[in-house]
Amino acid sequence: MTQIVSSVQAEYLRYKGLAEGAIAQLSDADLTAPGPGDGNSIAVLCWHLAGNFRSRFSDFLNSDGEKPWRRREEEFHRRAITKDELLAYWEGGWAVLLETLGGLTDADLERQVTIREQPMQVVEALHRSLAHASYHVGQIVYQARGLKGAEWRWLSIPPGQSDQYNARPTTEKAATHAESLRRP
């Protein structure tokens, strides 16, 4: 049975779609522009999230989620990169996560994994990772909207359209919302 794991996977895909919907609206220069207050660029946030997924979900059930080969500090270095290069690295991280989720069952949720030598149940590790992903995707969307200004294409209910949406809600389920973000 994978009802819970499937639900978690759908939420990950919702956030992946939000980030990609924001990234699609940006130029290469936008992706590498420093965030507010000289913060992380969208490219850095994507690089970090993909690196985190690679580390946490490679050999997920058998080895510590903070792999010795991970260079976390390097994920935060500013980099000149094209959208295509960024998306290729991004997809690689998501592929590791999604492959691992595809192999889990709800029975695995009670198993134990380790992150930075700290044991936790699989369900805890997934909640922690999903929260981490949503935090950074929120940063990506916020920065992208600021960069696009009036040209921004809304990724959720646009301002002033709540009543119209509520009369016919169509994207409440995570998978449906993620799919709607793939449409232009």
N, C-alpha and C positions, 0 to 999 in steps of 0.2 A: 504494500500500500504506500502511495506517495502523495496523499492529499495535502499534507502539511508542507512537504518538500516542494511540491508543485506550486503551492501558494507562495512560498518564499522565492522560488525561481521567477514566478510571474512578477513579483515586486521588484526584483533585481532588474528584470527586463523593462519594467516601467521606467526606472531611473536611468537605465542605459539609453532608452528612447528619448527621455528628456534631455540628457546631455547631448546626444547626437542631433536632436532637433535644434538645439542652441548652436552647436558647432557648425551645422550646415549653413547657418546664416552669416558666418564670419569669414573674413579673409585670413590669409596666412599671417599678416601683420597683426590683426586683431588677436589671434591665438597666442601670440608671444608678448603682447602688451602687458606690462605689469598690472597687477590688480590694484584696487583702491589702497591708498596708503603705502604704495610701493610693495604690495603683497604679491602673492604667487600669481603667475599668469595662468590662463586656461590650459596652456600646453603643460605647464608644470603640474597642475592639478590632475590632468589626465594621465600624465606619465607616472605620477605617484600612485594613483588608484590602480592602474594596470600593473605596476610593480608589486603593489600590495596583494592583488589577486594572484599573481604568479607565485608569490612566496607562500601565502596562506593556503592556497588550494592545490599546490603541487604535492602529491603524496599526502593528502589531507589527513587521512585516518592513521597514518603510520609515523610521521615525522613532525618535528616542531614546525609550526607555521612561520616562524622567523628563520628562514633558511640562511645558512652561512654564506651562500653566494649572493644574497641580496645586498645591494649597495643603496640603502634607503636615503642616505644624505645626498647621493648623486641625483636622486629623483627630483630634488628641489633645486637643482642648478638651472639657471636660465639657459635656454637653448634656442637657437635659430632652427626652425623646423617647418616643413610644409604641412598642410592639412592632410595630404595623402600619407606622409611619413607618420604623422601623429596617429591617424586612424588605424594604420597598420599595427603600430605598437599597442594601441588601445584594444583593438580586436584580439590581439594575442593574449592579453591579460584576461579579457572576458571569456575567451575560449577555454582557458584553464578552469575558471570558475564554473562555467556552464557544463563542461564535461564532468567535473566532480559532482555537481548537483544532479546531473543525469544518472549518476551511478548510486545515489543515496536513496534509501527508503525511509519511511517514517520510523521504522524500528531503529535505524542508525542514530536518530536524534538523541537517544540516551547514552550513546557511546561517548567515550572520553577522547579528547584531542588535547594537544599542548600548544600554547602560543607563548613564546619567550619564557619557556620552562614553567609556565603556569597552566595546570590542568583545568579543563572546563568541559562541560558537555557539548556535544556537537550543536545542539539547539542554541546554547549560549554563544558559541563561536559564530553561528550564522546570524543571530540577532545583532551581535557586535559588528560583524562585517557589513550587514545591510544598513545599519545606522551610519557606519563610516562612509559607505557609498552615497547614501542620501545626503549626508552633510556636504561632501565635496561636490556632488551634482548640484546641490542648491547654490554653492559658490559659483559653479560654472554658469548656471542659468542666470544668476544675478549679474555677474560680470558681463555676460553676452548681451543681456537686455540693456545694460548701461552703455555698452559700446554701440549698439544698433539704434538706440533712441526711438524715434518715431517710425523707423523702418522695421521694428521688431514684429515678428509673426508670433502670436501668442501660442504657448504650448499647453495651456489649460483654458479655462473659461475666460474669455476676454472681459475686461471691465465693461459693465453695463449690460451684459448678456446673461446674467444669472437666471433671471426669470424665464427667458427663452430656453436656456439649457435645461432648467428644472422641469419644464413642461414635457421634455423628451430627452431624459438623460441617456446618453449612449456610450459613455466611456468610463463608467464606474469600476468595472473590472479591470485589473491590471493589464491583462493581455489585450483587451480591447483598446485601452488607452495607449499602450505601446504601439499597437498597429496603427492607430489614428495619427501618431506622430511621424510615421513613415510616409504618409501621404503628403504631397505638396500643398 
